[in-house]
Amino acid sequence: MPIFDFICKQCGHKFDRMVSNAEKNKIRCPECGAEVKQMLSSFSTAGSSSARDNCQGCAAAGAGCGLRH
Ligand SMILES: [Zn+2]
């Protein structure tokens, strides 16, 4: 099973889970129980870690700006 990175829409908690594609939409935040958004970082980790770091100030930091930033 692949490991996906998630970020909570409510509290911003980031975590990763090993889930099937069918189950990833059912994941909830372990901190507050809110819905989470899947992060794209696991697909773009190779060679782009520094680019992600530069996105910390972006409004969508870590939650979707990805390589489009
Ligand atoms: Zn949360």
N, CA, C, O and the ligand as a Tripos MOL2 file, in Angstrom:
@<TRIPOS>MOLECULE
protein
  277   275    70     0     0
PROTEIN
NO_CHARGES

@<TRIPOS>ATOM
      1 N           0.8410   -1.2050    0.0000 N.3       1 MET1
      2 CA          0.0000    0.0000    0.0000 C.3       1 MET1
      3 C           0.8710    1.2480    0.0000 C.2       1 MET1
      4 O           1.9130    1.2840    0.6560 O.2       1 MET1
      5 N           0.4520    2.2520   -0.7230 N.am      2 PRO2
      6 CA          1.2330    3.5050   -0.7470 C.3       2 PRO2
      7 C           1.0220    4.3160    0.5280 C.2       2 PRO2
      8 O           0.0030    4.1840    1.2060 O.2       2 PRO2
      9 N           1.9910    5.1420    0.8310 N.am      3 ILE3
     10 CA          1.8710    6.0520    1.9700 C.3       3 ILE3
     11 C           1.5240    7.4370    1.4440 C.2       3 ILE3
     12 O           2.1980    7.9740    0.5640 O.2       3 ILE3
     13 N           0.4580    8.0040    2.0010 N.am      4 PHE4
     14 CA          0.0310    9.3370    1.5900 C.3       4 PHE4
     15 C           0.2690   10.3280    2.7080 C.2       4 PHE4
     16 O           0.1820    9.9860    3.8880 O.2       4 PHE4
     17 N           0.5670   11.5460    2.3330 N.am      5 ASP5
     18 CA          0.6840   12.6310    3.3010 C.3       5 ASP5
     19 C          -0.6380   13.3860    3.3420 C.2       5 ASP5
     20 O          -1.2440   13.6690    2.3080 O.2       5 ASP5
     21 N          -1.0710   13.7060    4.5530 N.am      6 PHE6
     22 CA         -2.3200   14.4510    4.7010 C.3       6 PHE6
     23 C          -2.0900   15.6860    5.5500 C.2       6 PHE6
     24 O          -1.1740   15.7440    6.3700 O.2       6 PHE6
     25 N          -2.9550   16.6800    5.3300 N.am      7 ILE7
     26 CA         -2.9660   17.8570    6.1970 C.3       7 ILE7
     27 C          -4.4040   18.1400    6.5810 C.2       7 ILE7
     28 O          -5.3100   18.0750    5.7500 O.2       7 ILE7
     29 N          -4.5990   18.4540    7.8490 N.am      8 CYS8
     30 CA         -5.9470   18.7080    8.3530 C.3       8 CYS8
     31 C          -6.4510   20.0560    7.8600 C.2       8 CYS8
     32 O          -5.7350   21.0560    7.9090 O.2       8 CYS8
     33 N          -7.6980   20.0720    7.3830 N.am      9 LYS9
     34 CA         -8.2830   21.3290    6.9140 C.3       9 LYS9
     35 C          -8.6120   22.2430    8.0880 C.2       9 LYS9
     36 O          -8.7170   23.4590    7.9290 O.2       9 LYS9
     37 N          -8.7710   21.6540    9.2570 N.am     10 GLN10
     38 CA         -9.2020   22.4200   10.4250 C.3      10 GLN10
     39 C          -8.0330   22.9840   11.2160 C.2      10 GLN10
     40 O          -7.9640   24.1880   11.4630 O.2      10 GLN10
     41 N          -7.1070   22.1050   11.6150 N.am     11 CYS11
     42 CA         -6.0320   22.5420   12.5140 C.3      11 CYS11
     43 C          -4.6650   22.5520   11.8430 C.2      11 CYS11
     44 O          -3.6890   23.0050   12.4420 O.2      11 CYS11
     45 N          -4.5810   22.0660   10.6230 N.am     12 GLY12
     46 CA         -3.3070   22.1140    9.9170 C.3      12 GLY12
     47 C          -2.3390   21.0140   10.3010 C.2      12 GLY12
     48 O          -1.1840   21.0280    9.8740 O.2      12 GLY12
     49 N          -2.7930   20.0560   11.1020 N.am     13 HIS13
     50 CA         -1.9350   18.9430   11.5050 C.3      13 HIS13
     51 C          -1.5350   18.1160   10.2890 C.2      13 HIS13
     52 O          -2.3710   17.7590    9.4580 O.2      13 HIS13
     53 N          -0.2480   17.8220   10.2030 N.am     14 LYS14
     54 CA          0.2500   17.0300    9.0820 C.3      14 LYS14
     55 C           0.6400   15.6430    9.5650 C.2      14 LYS14
     56 O           1.2330   15.4900   10.6330 O.2      14 LYS14
     57 N           0.3030   14.6390    8.7770 N.am     15 PHE15
     58 CA          0.6460   13.2700    9.1400 C.3      15 PHE15
     59 C           0.6370   12.4230    7.8830 C.2      15 PHE15
     60 O           0.1600   12.8520    6.8320 O.2      15 PHE15
     61 N           1.1660   11.2220    8.0010 N.am     16 ASP16
     62 CA          1.1010   10.3250    6.8590 C.3      16 ASP16
     63 C           0.4900    9.0030    7.2590 C.2      16 ASP16
     64 O           0.6010    8.5720    8.4070 O.2      16 ASP16
     65 N          -0.1460    8.3740    6.3130 N.am     17 ARG17
     66 CA         -0.8400    7.1160    6.5490 C.3      17 ARG17
     67 C          -0.6020    6.1820    5.3750 C.2      17 ARG17
     68 O          -0.5190    6.5990    4.2200 O.2      17 ARG17
     69 N          -0.4960    4.9090    5.7110 N.am     18 MET18
     70 CA         -0.4320    3.9080    4.6690 C.3      18 MET18
     71 C          -1.8500    3.3900    4.4390 C.2      18 MET18
     72 O          -2.3710    2.6100    5.2350 O.2      18 MET18
     73 N          -2.4590    3.8270    3.3570 N.am     19 VAL19
     74 CA         -3.8390    3.4520    3.0740 C.3      19 VAL19
     75 C          -4.0050    3.1220    1.5940 C.2      19 VAL19
     76 O          -3.2000    3.5200    0.7520 O.2      19 VAL19
     77 N          -5.0550    2.3940    1.3100 N.am     20 SER20
     78 CA         -5.3660    2.1070   -0.0850 C.3      20 SER20
     79 C          -6.0210    3.3310   -0.7080 C.2      20 SER20
     80 O          -6.4590    4.2320    0.0080 O.2      20 SER20
     81 N          -6.0900    3.3720   -2.0100 N.am     21 ASN21
     82 CA         -6.7350    4.4950   -2.6860 C.3      21 ASN21
     83 C          -8.1950    4.6200   -2.2690 C.2      21 ASN21
     84 O          -8.7290    5.7260   -2.1710 O.2      21 ASN21
     85 N          -8.8320    3.4900   -2.0250 N.am     22 ALA22
     86 CA        -10.2430    3.5070   -1.6560 C.3      22 ALA22
     87 C         -10.4570    4.0790   -0.2630 C.2      22 ALA22
     88 O         -11.5020    4.6620    0.0250 O.2      22 ALA22
     89 N          -9.4600    3.9110    0.6000 N.am     23 GLU23
     90 CA         -9.6320    4.3250    1.9970 C.3      23 GLU23
     91 C          -9.1520    5.7340    2.2940 C.2      23 GLU23
     92 O          -9.5140    6.3130    3.3180 O.2      23 GLU23
     93 N          -8.3480    6.2830    1.4150 N.am     24 LYS24
     94 CA         -7.7380    7.5740    1.7520 C.3      24 LYS24
     95 C          -8.7580    8.7030    1.8900 C.2      24 LYS24
     96 O          -8.5020    9.6900    2.5800 O.2      24 LYS24
     97 N          -9.9080    8.5610    1.2400 N.am     25 ASN25
     98 CA        -10.9290    9.5990    1.3560 C.3      25 ASN25
     99 C         -11.6610    9.5420    2.6980 C.2      25 ASN25
    100 O         -12.4170   10.4510    3.0410 O.2      25 ASN25
    101 N         -11.4280    8.4710    3.4470 N.am     26 LYS26
    102 CA        -12.1080    8.3150    4.7370 C.3      26 LYS26
    103 C         -11.2350    8.7640    5.8980 C.2      26 LYS26
    104 O         -11.6740    8.7730    7.0480 O.2      26 LYS26
    105 N         -10.0030    9.1340    5.5930 N.am     27 ILE27
    106 CA         -9.0750    9.5290    6.6450 C.3      27 ILE27
    107 C          -9.5390   10.8120    7.3260 C.2      27 ILE27
    108 O          -9.9740   11.7570    6.6680 O.2      27 ILE27
    109 N          -9.4400   10.8310    8.6440 N.am     28 ARG28
    110 CA         -9.7610   12.0360    9.4090 C.3      28 ARG28
    111 C          -8.5600   12.3970   10.2730 C.2      28 ARG28
    112 O          -7.7200   11.5500   10.5770 O.2      28 ARG28
    113 N          -8.4920   13.6570   10.6590 N.am     29 CYS29
    114 CA         -7.3890   14.1400   11.4800 C.3      29 CYS29
    115 C          -7.3450   13.4100   12.8230 C.2      29 CYS29
    116 O          -8.3590   13.3330   13.5170 O.2      29 CYS29
    117 N          -6.1750   12.8730   13.1930 N.am     30 PRO30
    118 CA         -6.0420   12.1820   14.4740 C.3      30 PRO30
    119 C          -6.0610   13.1530   15.6460 C.2      30 PRO30
    120 O          -6.2400   12.7350   16.7900 O.2      30 PRO30
    121 N          -5.8800   14.4280   15.3820 N.am     31 GLU31
    122 CA         -5.8390   15.4330   16.4440 C.3      31 GLU31
    123 C          -7.2250   15.9710   16.7730 C.2      31 GLU31
    124 O          -7.5910   16.0890   17.9430 O.2      31 GLU31
    125 N          -7.9970   16.2980   15.7330 N.am     32 CYS32
    126 CA         -9.2870   16.9520   15.9750 C.3      32 CYS32
    127 C         -10.4540   16.2580   15.2900 C.2      32 CYS32
    128 O         -11.6070   16.6010   15.5500 O.2      32 CYS32
    129 N         -10.1840   15.2920   14.4220 N.am     33 GLY33
    130 CA        -11.2580   14.5440   13.7940 C.3      33 GLY33
    131 C         -11.8740   15.2080   12.5860 C.2      33 GLY33
    132 O         -12.8630   14.7150   12.0420 O.2      33 GLY33
    133 N         -11.3010   16.3260   12.1560 N.am     34 ALA34
    134 CA        -11.8420   17.0310   10.9950 C.3      34 ALA34
    135 C         -11.3960   16.3590    9.7010 C.2      34 ALA34
    136 O         -10.5550   15.4600    9.6940 O.2      34 ALA34
    137 N         -11.9950   16.8320    8.6040 N.am     35 GLU35
    138 CA        -11.5910   16.3240    7.2980 C.3      35 GLU35
    139 C         -10.1620   16.7470    6.9930 C.2      35 GLU35
    140 O          -9.6920   17.7870    7.4540 O.2      35 GLU35
    141 N          -9.4900   15.9270    6.2170 N.am     36 VAL36
    142 CA         -8.1150   16.2340    5.8420 C.3      36 VAL36
    143 C          -7.9950   16.3310    4.3340 C.2      36 VAL36
    144 O          -8.8460   15.8420    3.5910 O.2      36 VAL36
    145 N          -6.9360   16.9640    3.9040 N.am     37 LYS37
    146 CA         -6.6540   17.0870    2.4820 C.3      37 LYS37
    147 C          -5.3930   16.3050    2.1880 C.2      37 LYS37
    148 O          -4.4290   16.3540    2.9510 O.2      37 LYS37
    149 N          -5.4010   15.5920    1.0920 N.am     38 GLN38
    150 CA         -4.2020   14.8480    0.7200 C.3      38 GLN38
    151 C          -3.1610   15.8030    0.1640 C.2      38 GLN38
    152 O          -3.4560   16.6440   -0.6860 O.2      38 GLN38
    153 N          -1.9460   15.6580    0.6550 N.am     39 MET39
    154 CA         -0.8590   16.4740    0.1480 C.3      39 MET39
    155 C          -0.2160   15.7680   -1.0390 C.2      39 MET39
    156 O          -0.2180   14.5400   -1.1220 O.2      39 MET39
    157 N           0.3240   16.5500   -1.9400 N.am     40 LEU40
    158 CA          0.8970   15.9900   -3.1530 C.3      40 LEU40
    159 C           2.3790   15.6990   -3.0190 C.2      40 LEU40
    160 O           3.0140   15.2170   -3.9570 O.2      40 LEU40
    161 N           2.9300   15.9950   -1.8420 N.am     41 SER41
    162 CA          4.3800   15.9350   -1.6750 C.3      41 SER41
    163 C           4.9700   14.5540   -1.9470 C.2      41 SER41
    164 O           6.1000   14.4410   -2.4210 O.2      41 SER41
    165 N           4.2030   13.5060   -1.6470 N.am     42 SER42
    166 CA          4.7510   12.1670   -1.8050 C.3      42 SER42
    167 C           5.0460   11.8440   -3.2670 C.2      42 SER42
    168 O           5.8270   10.9430   -3.5720 O.2      42 SER42
    169 N           4.4070   12.5980   -4.1690 N.am     43 PHE43
    170 CA          4.6380   12.3530   -5.5820 C.3      43 PHE43
    171 C           5.7830   13.1990   -6.1310 C.2      43 PHE43
    172 O           6.3190   12.9210   -7.2030 O.2      43 PHE43
    173 N           6.1430   14.2270   -5.3830 N.am     44 SER44
    174 CA          7.1400   15.1480   -5.9060 C.3      44 SER44
    175 C           8.3250   15.3090   -4.9590 C.2      44 SER44
    176 O           9.0500   16.3020   -5.0250 O.2      44 SER44
    177 N           8.5180   14.3320   -4.0830 N.am     45 THR45
    178 CA          9.5730   14.4290   -3.0940 C.3      45 THR45
    179 C          10.9580   14.4720   -3.7390 C.2      45 THR45
    180 O          11.8320   15.2190   -3.3000 O.2      45 THR45
    181 N          11.1470   13.6740   -4.7710 N.am     46 ALA46
    182 CA         12.4630   13.5600   -5.3680 C.3      46 ALA46
    183 C          12.9300   14.8740   -5.9820 C.2      46 ALA46
    184 O          12.3340   15.3700   -6.9390 O.2      46 ALA46
    185 N          13.9830   15.4230   -5.4320 N.am     47 GLY47
    186 CA         14.5960   16.6050   -6.0060 C.3      47 GLY47
    187 C          13.8440   17.9000   -5.7630 C.2      47 GLY47
    188 O          14.2400   18.9440   -6.2800 O.2      47 GLY47
    189 N          12.7730   17.8580   -4.9910 N.am     48 SER48
    190 CA         12.0000   19.0800   -4.8040 C.3      48 SER48
    191 C          11.8340   19.4660   -3.3440 C.2      48 SER48
    192 O          11.0380   20.3460   -3.0190 O.2      48 SER48
    193 N          12.5820   18.8110   -2.4620 N.am     49 SER49
    194 CA         12.4220   19.1060   -1.0370 C.3      49 SER49
    195 C          12.7690   20.5610   -0.7310 C.2      49 SER49
    196 O          12.1160   21.1910    0.1020 O.2      49 SER49
    197 N          13.7810   21.0940   -1.3910 N.am     50 SER50
    198 CA         14.1520   22.4800   -1.1360 C.3      50 SER50
    199 C          13.0680   23.4220   -1.6480 C.2      50 SER50
    200 O          12.8030   24.4610   -1.0430 O.2      50 SER50
    201 N          12.4510   23.0570   -2.7510 N.am     51 ALA51
    202 CA         11.3780   23.8730   -3.3000 C.3      51 ALA51
    203 C          10.1970   23.9050   -2.3400 C.2      51 ALA51
    204 O           9.5520   24.9410   -2.1760 O.2      51 ALA51
    205 N           9.9170   22.7850   -1.7130 N.am     52 ARG52
    206 CA          8.8230   22.7350   -0.7470 C.3      52 ARG52
    207 C           9.1160   23.6510    0.4320 C.2      52 ARG52
    208 O           8.2340   24.3560    0.9210 O.2      52 ARG52
    209 N          10.3670   23.6300    0.8820 N.am     53 ASP53
    210 CA         10.7380   24.4760    2.0050 C.3      53 ASP53
    211 C          10.4880   25.9450    1.6800 C.2      53 ASP53
    212 O          10.0770   26.7210    2.5430 O.2      53 ASP53
    213 N          10.7370   26.3100    0.4530 N.am     54 ASN54
    214 CA         10.5430   27.6940    0.0440 C.3      54 ASN54
    215 C           9.0730   28.0680   -0.0040 C.2      54 ASN54
    216 O           8.7350   29.2500   -0.0760 O.2      54 ASN54
    217 N           8.2000   27.0810    0.0350 N.am     55 CYS55
    218 CA          6.7710   27.3390   -0.0470 C.3      55 CYS55
    219 C           6.1350   27.5900    1.3140 C.2      55 CYS55
    220 O           4.9260   27.8010    1.4010 O.2      55 CYS55
    221 N           6.9400   27.5710    2.3810 N.am     56 GLN56
    222 CA          6.3550   27.7170    3.7110 C.3      56 GLN56
    223 C           5.6260   29.0440    3.8990 C.2      56 GLN56
    224 O           4.7040   29.1290    4.7100 O.2      56 GLN56
    225 N           6.0180   30.0640    3.1740 N.am     57 GLY57
    226 CA          5.3650   31.3490    3.3150 C.3      57 GLY57
    227 C           4.1620   31.5150    2.4020 C.2      57 GLY57
    228 O           3.4200   32.4910    2.5090 O.2      57 GLY57
    229 N           3.9760   30.5750    1.5220 N.am     58 CYS58
    230 CA          2.8610   30.6160    0.5830 C.3      58 CYS58
    231 C           1.5430   30.3950    1.3120 C.2      58 CYS58
    232 O           1.5050   29.6960    2.3240 O.2      58 CYS58
    233 N           0.4810   30.9750    0.8140 N.am     59 ALA59
    234 CA         -0.8350   30.8180    1.4310 C.3      59 ALA59
    235 C          -1.2630   29.3600    1.4400 C.2      59 ALA59
    236 O          -2.0430   28.9460    2.2980 O.2      59 ALA59
    237 N          -0.7590   28.5840    0.4940 N.am     60 ALA60
    238 CA         -1.1270   27.1830    0.3950 C.3      60 ALA60
    239 C           0.0230   26.2910    0.8560 C.2      60 ALA60
    240 O           0.1400   25.1450    0.4190 O.2      60 ALA60
    241 N           0.8640   26.8160    1.7330 N.am     61 ALA61
    242 CA          2.0610   26.0960    2.1500 C.3      61 ALA61
    243 C           1.8310   24.6270    2.4480 C.2      61 ALA61
    244 O           1.0810   24.2710    3.3570 O.2      61 ALA61
    245 N           2.4710   23.8010    1.6880 N.am     62 GLY62
    246 CA          2.4210   22.3710    1.9410 C.3      62 GLY62
    247 C           1.0870   21.7300    1.6370 C.2      62 GLY62
    248 O           0.9320   20.5220    1.8160 O.2      62 GLY62
    249 N           0.1250   22.5010    1.1860 N.am     63 ALA63
    250 CA         -1.2140   21.9440    1.0150 C.3      63 ALA63
    251 C          -1.7280   22.0880   -0.4050 C.2      63 ALA63
    252 O          -2.9370   22.1930   -0.6110 O.2      63 ALA63
    253 N          -0.8560   22.0950   -1.3710 N.am     64 GLY64
    254 CA         -1.3560   22.1240   -2.7210 C.3      64 GLY64
    255 C          -0.5690   22.9870   -3.6900 C.2      64 GLY64
    256 O          -0.7030   22.8330   -4.9040 O.2      64 GLY64
    257 N           0.2630   23.9060   -3.1640 N.am     65 CYS65
    258 CA          0.9950   24.7470   -4.1040 C.3      65 CYS65
    259 C           2.0150   23.8960   -4.8560 C.2      65 CYS65
    260 O           2.2420   24.1000   -6.0490 O.2      65 CYS65
    261 N           2.6330   22.9350   -4.1530 N.am     66 GLY66
    262 CA          3.5010   21.9600   -4.7800 C.3      66 GLY66
    263 C           4.4760   22.5620   -5.7770 C.2      66 GLY66
    264 O           5.0930   23.5910   -5.5030 O.2      66 GLY66
    265 N           4.6160   21.9310   -6.9200 N.am     67 LEU67
    266 CA          5.5750   22.3800   -7.9130 C.3      67 LEU67
    267 C           5.0530   23.5360   -8.7610 C.2      67 LEU67
    268 O           5.7910   24.1130   -9.5600 O.2      67 LEU67
    269 N           3.7780   23.8700   -8.5810 N.am     68 ARG68
    270 CA          3.2290   24.9700   -9.3610 C.3      68 ARG68
    271 C           3.6730   26.3110   -8.8150 C.2      68 ARG68
    272 O           3.4700   27.3510   -9.4420 O.2      68 ARG68
    273 N           4.2820   26.2760   -7.6360 N.am     69 HIS69
    274 CA          4.6640   27.5130   -6.9900 C.3      69 HIS69
    275 C           5.8850   28.1340   -7.6530 C.2      69 HIS69
    276 O           6.3460   29.1940   -7.2280 O.2      69 HIS69
    277 ZN         -7.0300   18.5370   12.8050 Zn       70 ZN70
@<TRIPOS>BOND
     1     1     2 1
     2     2     3 1
     3     3     4 2
     4     3     5 am
     5     5     6 1
     6     6     7 1
     7     7     8 2
     8     7     9 am
     9     9    10 1
    10    10    11 1
    11    11    12 2
    12    11    13 am
    13    13    14 1
    14    14    15 1
    15    15    16 2
    16    15    17 am
    17    17    18 1
    18    18    19 1
    19    19    20 2
    20    19    21 am
    21    21    22 1
    22    22    23 1
    23    23    24 2
    24    23    25 am
    25    25    26 1
    26    26    27 1
    27    27    28 2
    28    27    29 am
    29    29    30 1
    30    30    31 1
    31    31    32 2
    32    31    33 am
    33    33    34 1
    34    34    35 1
    35    35    36 2
    36    35    37 am
    37    37    38 1
    38    38    39 1
    39    39    40 2
    40    39    41 am
    41    41    42 1
    42    42    43 1
    43    43    44 2
    44    43    45 am
    45    45    46 1
    46    46    47 1
    47    47    48 2
    48    47    49 am
    49    49    50 1
    50    50    51 1
    51    51    52 2
    52    51    53 am
    53    53    54 1
    54    54    55 1
    55    55    56 2
    56    55    57 am
    57    57    58 1
    58    58    59 1
    59    59    60 2
    60    59    61 am
    61    61    62 1
    62    62    63 1
    63    63    64 2
    64    63    65 am
    65    65    66 1
    66    66    67 1
    67    67    68 2
    68    67    69 am
    69    69    70 1
    70    70    71 1
    71    71    72 2
    72    71    73 am
    73    73    74 1
    74    74    75 1
    75    75    76 2
    76    75    77 am
    77    77    78 1
    78    78    79 1
    79    79    80 2
    80    79    81 am
    81    81    82 1
    82    82    83 1
    83    83    84 2
    84    83    85 am
    85    85    86 1
    86    86    87 1
    87    87    88 2
    88    87    89 am
    89    89    90 1
    90    90    91 1
    91    91    92 2
    92    91    93 am
    93    93    94 1
    94    94    95 1
    95    95    96 2
    96    95    97 am
    97    97    98 1
    98    98    99 1
    99    99   100 2
   100    99   101 am
   101   101   102 1
   102   102   103 1
   103   103   104 2
   104   103   105 am
   105   105   106 1
   106   106   107 1
   107   107   108 2
   108   107   109 am
   109   109   110 1
   110   110   111 1
   111   111   112 2
   112   111   113 am
   113   113   114 1
   114   114   115 1
   115   115   116 2
   116   115   117 am
   117   117   118 1
   118   118   119 1
   119   119   120 2
   120   119   121 am
   121   121   122 1
   122   122   123 1
   123   123   124 2
   124   123   125 am
   125   125   126 1
   126   126   127 1
   127   127   128 2
   128   127   129 am
   129   129   130 1
   130   130   131 1
   131   131   132 2
   132   131   133 am
   133   133   134 1
   134   134   135 1
   135   135   136 2
   136   135   137 am
   137   137   138 1
   138   138   139 1
   139   139   140 2
   140   139   141 am
   141   141   142 1
   142   142   143 1
   143   143   144 2
   144   143   145 am
   145   145   146 1
   146   146   147 1
   147   147   148 2
   148   147   149 am
   149   149   150 1
   150   150   151 1
   151   151   152 2
   152   151   153 am
   153   153   154 1
   154   154   155 1
   155   155   156 2
   156   155   157 am
   157   157   158 1
   158   158   159 1
   159   159   160 2
   160   159   161 am
   161   161   162 1
   162   162   163 1
   163   163   164 2
   164   163   165 am
   165   165   166 1
   166   166   167 1
   167   167   168 2
   168   167   169 am
   169   169   170 1
   170   170   171 1
   171   171   172 2
   172   171   173 am
   173   173   174 1
   174   174   175 1
   175   175   176 2
   176   175   177 am
   177   177   178 1
   178   178   179 1
   179   179   180 2
   180   179   181 am
   181   181   182 1
   182   182   183 1
   183   183   184 2
   184   183   185 am
   185   185   186 1
   186   186   187 1
   187   187   188 2
   188   187   189 am
   189   189   190 1
   190   190   191 1
   191   191   192 2
   192   191   193 am
   193   193   194 1
   194   194   195 1
   195   195   196 2
   196   195   197 am
   197   197   198 1
   198   198   199 1
   199   199   200 2
   200   199   201 am
   201   201   202 1
   202   202   203 1
   203   203   204 2
   204   203   205 am
   205   205   206 1
   206   206   207 1
   207   207   208 2
   208   207   209 am
   209   209   210 1
   210   210   211 1
   211   211   212 2
   212   211   213 am
   213   213   214 1
   214   214   215 1
   215   215   216 2
   216   215   217 am
   217   217   218 1
   218   218   219 1
   219   219   220 2
   220   219   221 am
   221   221   222 1
   222   222   223 1
   223   223   224 2
   224   223   225 am
   225   225   226 1
   226   226   227 1
   227   227   228 2
   228   227   229 am
   229   229   230 1
   230   230   231 1
   231   231   232 2
   232   231   233 am
   233   233   234 1
   234   234   235 1
   235   235   236 2
   236   235   237 am
   237   237   238 1
   238   238   239 1
   239   239   240 2
   240   239   241 am
   241   241   242 1
   242   242   243 1
   243   243   244 2
   244   243   245 am
   245   245   246 1
   246   246   247 1
   247   247   248 2
   248   247   249 am
   249   249   250 1
   250   250   251 1
   251   251   252 2
   252   251   253 am
   253   253   254 1
   254   254   255 1
   255   255   256 2
   256   255   257 am
   257   257   258 1
   258   258   259 1
   259   259   260 2
   260   259   261 am
   261   261   262 1
   262   262   263 1
   263   263   264 2
   264   263   265 am
   265   265   266 1
   266   266   267 1
   267   267   268 2
   268   267   269 am
   269   269   270 1
   270   270   271 1
   271   271   272 2
   272   271   273 am
   273   273   274 1
   274   274   275 1
   275   275   276 2
@<TRIPOS>SUBSTRUCTURE
     1 MET1         2 RESIDUE 1 A MET
     2 PRO2         6 RESIDUE 1 A PRO
     3 ILE3        10 RESIDUE 1 A ILE
     4 PHE4        14 RESIDUE 1 A PHE
     5 ASP5        18 RESIDUE 1 A ASP
     6 PHE6        22 RESIDUE 1 A PHE
     7 ILE7        26 RESIDUE 1 A ILE
     8 CYS8        30 RESIDUE 1 A CYS
     9 LYS9        34 RESIDUE 1 A LYS
    10 GLN10       38 RESIDUE 1 A GLN
    11 CYS11       42 RESIDUE 1 A CYS
    12 GLY12       46 RESIDUE 1 A GLY
    13 HIS13       50 RESIDUE 1 A HIS
    14 LYS14       54 RESIDUE 1 A LYS
    15 PHE15       58 RESIDUE 1 A PHE
    16 ASP16       62 RESIDUE 1 A ASP
    17 ARG17       66 RESIDUE 1 A ARG
    18 MET18       70 RESIDUE 1 A MET
    19 VAL19       74 RESIDUE 1 A VAL
    20 SER20       78 RESIDUE 1 A SER
    21 ASN21       82 RESIDUE 1 A ASN
    22 ALA22       86 RESIDUE 1 A ALA
    23 GLU23       90 RESIDUE 1 A GLU
    24 LYS24       94 RESIDUE 1 A LYS
    25 ASN25       98 RESIDUE 1 A ASN
    26 LYS26      102 RESIDUE 1 A LYS
    27 ILE27      106 RESIDUE 1 A ILE
    28 ARG28      110 RESIDUE 1 A ARG
    29 CYS29      114 RESIDUE 1 A CYS
    30 PRO30      118 RESIDUE 1 A PRO
    31 GLU31      122 RESIDUE 1 A GLU
    32 CYS32      126 RESIDUE 1 A CYS
    33 GLY33      130 RESIDUE 1 A GLY
    34 ALA34      134 RESIDUE 1 A ALA
    35 GLU35      138 RESIDUE 1 A GLU
    36 VAL36      142 RESIDUE 1 A VAL
    37 LYS37      146 RESIDUE 1 A LYS
    38 GLN38      150 RESIDUE 1 A GLN
    39 MET39      154 RESIDUE 1 A MET
    40 LEU40      158 RESIDUE 1 A LEU
    41 SER41      162 RESIDUE 1 A SER
    42 SER42      166 RESIDUE 1 A SER
    43 PHE43      170 RESIDUE 1 A PHE
    44 SER44      174 RESIDUE 1 A SER
    45 THR45      178 RESIDUE 1 A THR
    46 ALA46      182 RESIDUE 1 A ALA
    47 GLY47      186 RESIDUE 1 A GLY
    48 SER48      190 RESIDUE 1 A SER
    49 SER49      194 RESIDUE 1 A SER
    50 SER50      198 RESIDUE 1 A SER
    51 ALA51      202 RESIDUE 1 A ALA
    52 ARG52      206 RESIDUE 1 A ARG
    53 ASP53      210 RESIDUE 1 A ASP
    54 ASN54      214 RESIDUE 1 A ASN
    55 CYS55      218 RESIDUE 1 A CYS
    56 GLN56      222 RESIDUE 1 A GLN
    57 GLY57      226 RESIDUE 1 A GLY
    58 CYS58      230 RESIDUE 1 A CYS
    59 ALA59      234 RESIDUE 1 A ALA
    60 ALA60      238 RESIDUE 1 A ALA
    61 ALA61      242 RESIDUE 1 A ALA
    62 GLY62      246 RESIDUE 1 A GLY
    63 ALA63      250 RESIDUE 1 A ALA
    64 GLY64      254 RESIDUE 1 A GLY
    65 CYS65      258 RESIDUE 1 A CYS
    66 GLY66      262 RESIDUE 1 A GLY
    67 LEU67      266 RESIDUE 1 A LEU
    68 ARG68      270 RESIDUE 1 A ARG
    69 HIS69      274 RESIDUE 1 A HIS
    70 ZN70       277 GROUP 0 **** ****
